[in-house]
Amino acid sequence: MTAANQAPKPPTLYIEGPAFWTPTLPGWEAARAAFRGEGTLTDPPAKRPSPQVLAPAERRRAPDTVALALEVAAASMAGAGRNAADVPCVFVSAHGDLSINDYMCSTLATDPTVLSPTRFHNSVHNAAVGYWTIGTGCMAASNSVSAYENSFAAGLLEAAVQCAADHSPVLLVGYDTPTVGALTSVTDSQGLLAVALVIAPERTERTVASFDWSTEIGDGGAPAPISDAAKTLAHINPMAHALGLFESLARVADDDPPGPLDLPLSSTLALRLQLQPVRD
């Protein structure tokens, strides 16, 4: 391919409102400090978030997937200073709600007449984004993406393409929960982990970093963690593939910005990000 007919370089995009939640780092400020080596994991750990987007009765009934996703989504919107009703969103999860799927399978195998329809509708991958759009009154486009362990990179690519195409900010939310029951024999996921950020087409006063992006041939491995906190979390949950980006966001304002960050899209393809700090 000659220079004349090469595909144009994707536009530089901007990150706002990073959000993070795991029981040992319940919030971005705690996570940012730990990723910079300035804080430690919380002890005792939190049990689960309680998203204020939901009404109290719905909050109590919501499964962990919904509680996780909505907690970081709301925190990201607040950090970005944007109205959730106006922002398109991409929600990503490797597994969806494994606890509910285990319940459904075991109930169908034993006494299908007692299967709960409420729990059924929470089993689908788009349950969390459905709660989000209803709770916030969001009428913008919403997507639910799943690509097993490559889900975070796939969702980030989806959000970046949508942001670049529409020249509009996009909310990205990733979350996963533990494997339970018979599913532990085929896949392994531990703990609760959720992340979120807003990808924007232009710099604002809330921008924390810019990034250039491309797809590259890669070995499919997730970035190696740097901090002790990230190393502790690195293998607990499929959404841990996001740790490299969030560690980089925690450190991007330092004098030594992070190098290229390859997030696995497949066994042979990576989404390459080059983060840059915001300079006045």
Buried (B, 14 or more C-beta within 10 A) or exposed (E): EEEEEEEEEBEBBBBBBBBBBBBBBBBBEBBBBBBBEEBBBBEEBBEBBBBEBBEEEBBEEBBBBBBBBBBBBBBBBEBBEBEBEBBBBBBBBBBBBBBBBBBBEEBEEEEEEEEEEEBBEBBBBBBBBBBBBEBBEBEBBBBBBBBEBBBBBBBBBBBBBBBBEEEBBBBBBBBBBBBBEEBBEEEEBBBBBBBBBBBBBEEBEBBBBBBBBEBEEBEBEBBEBBBEBBEBBBEBBBBBBBBBBBBBBBBBEEEEBBEEBBBBBEEEBBBBBBBBBBEE
